């Protein structure tokens, strides 16, 4: 596909996934504009404030794709009432603003009619479902994050109602050599003091950062729309995932973390670590996407090698 001079606007570009996606887009020949919540410091940056509904009128001009990864981290703080509101509003406000402005740009002819909104989402949509296999056709579950995802995805309705292609990236636990979901766990694994969380029997649906980036590109450059599970085809039980990481680093993983200790340390967020989501990437697989790291052992070896997402221009 010839991507030369095609324009992509990325929100959340400084985050864990966004900071890996932006350089990959540029290597593929895209003109990338990034939305930032501070004064502009570099070419291609555009200052915005989604909470205040502020976005320059020409920010999306010429955009073939808008990739929205904006949203405060769900595990960064205890879930106080005020932080719950930040989790919700940071997602809904940004999605609403970009959805409405993309429709306006297309309607005015300043953005192409085939423009796509590639919108972050999460497997939190499904709630705690035990050993049930979950696909994109599974209904929303119960719980705070399920409610957040429902509102988050609904915020893109203006674009969908206008006939634009909208894809929701229902991402699982993203594994990488540093940062992200493993930012706190890896030091414990390397020190040999990690182990199962709670019973360890709960399913953790994960994806390597490399496959996360490749999947986003695949979705953006295809005709996929609606919910898309960004998880590897082999979800792992928490104990098995931790053990695979320990094996990759040559360290034991036998120190069990009791559920009550997680609840004391993390508050309500601990329910997400102890909950079970056995998610299958049905849409990606039917679209012919091939995972670089299809198993937890392959992903764990990649994490242990300490390599960032690939630097080649290929998907």
N, C-alpha and C positions, 0 to 999 in steps of 0.2 A: 504493500500500500504506500502511495506517495503522500507523505505527510508534510512535505516541504511547505513552509509558510502558513500552515494551518494553525489556528489560534486556539489555545486552551486556557481557560481561566480557572485557577485553583484557589480555593479557600481552605484554610487549615494547613498551609504549606510548611509551617515550621514545626508541625507535630511529628510524631513518630513515623507514621506512614507517609505523610506529605513530604517530609524532608528526603525520603528515598524516592518518591514518585517524581518530583519536579526535575531533578537531574536526568532521570531516565527519559522523561518526555523531551527534554531539550536535546539529548543525544539522538533521539529518533527524528529530530528535525522540526519539532513543534515550536511555535512562538508561544512562550508561556508567560502569562500575567499572573501575579500572585496578589491576593487580597490580604492586607495586613492591618492590624489595629493600632498602628503607631505612625509617626511621620515617615514618609518615604525615604529610604536610604539607598536604594539600588534601582537600576533600570528595570522596568517591567512591574514594579510594585504599585499598588493602588491602595490608598487608605480607605477603610470603610468602618462602619459601626452598625452591625446588624441589630443590636438592641435598640438603637435610636432610629433604625430604618434608613441609615445614611449610606448611599453608594452612588458614586458619580454616574451621571446619566449615560456616559459613553463607555462605562467600564466593560460592558459585555459586547460592544460593537465588534462584529466580525468573528465572534466566538463560535467555533464548531462544536465545542464541548465546554461545559462547566462542571468541574469536579469539586464537590463540596464535602470536605472532611472536617469541618469546623465543629467544635464542641468540647467543653471542659472534660477532663478525665473522670470517669466514674469511680476510680479507685484512689484518687489523689487525696481525698479528705473524707472524714466521717460524714455520713449522710444526715446532717442536721436539716431542719426544715429549709433553711436558707440555701444550703448547698444542693438539696434536691431541686429547688427552684432554678438554680444555676444550671444544673444538668439538663433540665427540661428546656429552659428558655434559650440557652446557648445553641441548642439544636433546632428548635422550632423557629426561632427568630431568623436565623441565618438561612434556613431552608425556604421559609416563606418569602423573604426578601429576594433571594436569587431566583426562585421559581417565578415570581411575579415580574421581575425585571427581565428575565430571559424571554418570557412571553411578550413583553413590551418591545424588546429589541427585534424579535422575529416579526412581530406585527408591523413594526415601522420599517422593516426591510434592512435594518442595520446589522442583523445576524441572520445566517442562513436558515431556511425553513427546516432543514434536517438537523438542526442543533439538538444536542442531547444533554440532559441533566444527569450526571452520574453522582448519586447521592449516598453518602455514608449512612449506614444503619448497623444493626447488630443482631446476633443470634439471641440476645436477650428477649427478642420478640416472642420466643417460644416458652419462656418460663422454665420452671423445673419439671421435666417430663420423664425422669427416671431412665429406663432402658428403651423407651419408645423411639423408633427411628423417625426423625423429623426431616421433612423436605420443604421446599418452598410452598407447597400446597397445604401444609399443616396450619391449623388455626393459631391465632395469637394465644399465648398462655396468660397466666396471672402473675401479678407482682408489679413492683415499682418500675423495673426496667421494661417489662412488657408494655406497660402503659406509656412509658416514654417513647418507645419505638413506634407504637401505634400513632401517637400524635406527631412524631418526627416524620414518618412516612406520609401521613395525611397532609402535612404542610407543603408537600410537593404537588398537591392536587391542581393548583392553577396551571402548571405546565402540562400535566397529564390531560386536563380537561380541554386545553387548547390544541391537543393533538401532538404534542412534542413527545419524544421518546424519553422516558424516565426509568432509570435502573437504580434499585436500592441495594447497596452493598451490605448484606447481612454478614458481617465479619465475625469470626470466632476469635479465639486467643491467638494473637500473632507472636510467633517465636522468632527471635533474632539473637545474634551474639551479644547484643547489649540493648538496654532500654526496653520499653514496652512491658508486656505482662511478665517477662522474665527478669525485669530489672531488680526486683527484690529477691526472687527465688535463686537466680544463678549464683550469687555470692555464697549462699548456703550450700548449694550443690558442690561448688568448688571447694568449700571448707569441709565437706563430708558430714554436714549436720542437717541435711534435708531429709524429707520423708513424706509419706502420704499425709494428706490433709483430711481430717475426720476419718471416715471409714476407708477413704481412698478408692471406693468403688464407683464414685460418681464419674460420669463421662465428661471429659473436657474436649470440646471440638476446637481444633487448632488449625493454623495454617502458617507456613513459614513466611517471613517478610518477602522473600524472593517471589514466592507464588502469589502473595497478596498483590504485589506490584504488577506481575504478569497478568493476573486475572483482571485487574482494573483496566489495563491496556486492552485486553481481549474484549472486555465488555464495551469499552469506549469505541473501539474500532469495528464492532460487529453490529448486529441488529437486536441484541438482547435487551429486554426491558422487564419491568416489574421486579419483584424480589429475586435476588441471586445470592445463594449461600456461598460465602467465601470461607470455606473450610476444606481441609484435606479429606480424601475419601475414606480415611481410616481413623475415626475419632478414637481417642484412647481414654481408658479409665485413669483417674488422677494418679494412682499408685504406679501404673505402667508408664505414664509419661515421665514421672519423677525418676523412676528406675532407669529409663532409657537415657535420660540426661546424665544420671550418675555413671552409667556404663560408659557413655561417650567421654566423660572426663576422668574415668578411672577412680571414681569415688563411691563410697557406700551411701545408700539412701534409706536408712532403717529407723531414723528418728521420727516417730509419728507425731503429728501436730494435732492434739485433741480439738474437737469442734468447739468446746467451751473456750479454749485459749484463743481461737480465731475470733470468736464473737467478742471477747474482751478487748482484743487488740484492734479489730477492724469495725466493730459495730455491725450494722445491718448489711454492709457490703460483704460480710462473711457468708451470707446466704447465697451469694453468687458463686463463691468458691466451693461451697458445699453442695450446691444444686447440681443436677445432672441434665445435660443436653447432648443427645446423640444425634448430631446433625449431619445430613448427607448432602453433598453439592450436586444435586440432581440436574439442575439447569446447566451448570458448567460442563458436566460430563456429557450431557446430550448435545452440547454445542461443540464437542470435540476438544475441549481444553485438556491438555496433558500437564500433570503436576510434576515439577522438578523434584519435590520432596513428598511423595505420596504416603510414606509411612513415618511413624514417630522416630524410628531408628535412623532413617535417612535424614530427617530434620535435626535430630539430636547431634548427629555427626557433623552436620553443617554448622550448627551453633557452636560446637566445641572447636571447630577449626577457626572460628573467629572471623569469618569473612563477611563483609557487608553484602547487600544485594548486588548481583552481577553488574559489571560496568559495561558490558557489551551492548550494542544498540539493538540486539534482537529481543523479541518477546520472550 
